Amino acid sequence: MTIEFYTDIPAPVSKRGRKGKWKTLLEDMAPHANAWIPISPSDRASLSRSANIYMKGKYSLVKADQEWVQESGHEDGTYILTINKQDNQ
């Protein structure tokens, strides 16, 4: 009996295995304690879900002070995501 192995496997048709934009961002931020990014209100819910899954207990998502938003020029960022604990992977 002969067993053949195929190494030229085509790419999968489904999107399983692709990383989402928030997972990639959170993995890049994980090694850096005190890193932060402004988040728009439209992205708050999806980022909050992803951060809860991938950074459980290591992040804070807070509403930014309106005065800071105006002064900093981050009109789209009314929420701030900060990494509280460094992830040592």
N, C-alpha and C positions, 0 to 999 in steps of 0.2 A: 504494500500500500504506500502510495506517494502522497505527501502533504505539501501543498504549495502555499507559500506566503506571498501576499500582495503588498507591496510597499507604496504603490501609487494610488492611495485611497483618495477619492474626491472629497472636496470640502463639504461639510454638512449643509443641508438646505435650510434647516431651522436656525433660529437665532440663539438657541441655547449655547452656553459657553462664552458668549460675549459679555464683557463687563459693562455695567452701566456707568454713566458719567459720574454719578456721586460716589460709587465704590472706588473708582480710579482716583478721584480727588481725595477721598478720605484716606486711602492707602498711601498717597503721596504726603499727606499732612501728618500721618500718624507718628512718625519718628520725631516730630518737632513740637515740643511742649510750648505753649503760649502762641502758637500760630493761629491766625484768625483770617476770616474772609467775610465780606458783606454779602448778604443773601437777599434777593428780592422777595416780596410777599408771595408772588406766584410760585416760587420754588420752595417756600418754607416747608410745606407739608411733605413733599417727596424727599427733601433732604433730611428732615426730621426722622422719617421712617428709616432711611438708609443709615443715618448716624446711629440710630438705636440698634440696628442689626450689626453693623460693622465696628462701632466704637463704643459699645455699651459701657456707660459709666465714665467715659474718658473725654466727654465733650460738654459744652454748654451752648444753648441756642437762646439768645436773649434779644429782646426788642431794643433797637438803638434809640437813643434820645433824639428827638426831632431836630434839636439845635445842632447836634453832631452831624446829622445827615446833611443838613444845609451847609455847614462849614466845610465838611470834608469833600463834598462834591459827589458822594455816593448816593445819588437820588434813587437808584434802583435797589440800594441796600438798606432796608429799614430793619433788618435782622442781622445779628452778628453770630457766626459760628466760631467758637474758640476751642482749641484742644487743651484740655486741662492736664492730662497725664501723658507722659511720653510712652509710646508703644515700643517695647524692645523685642522685636521679632527676630 
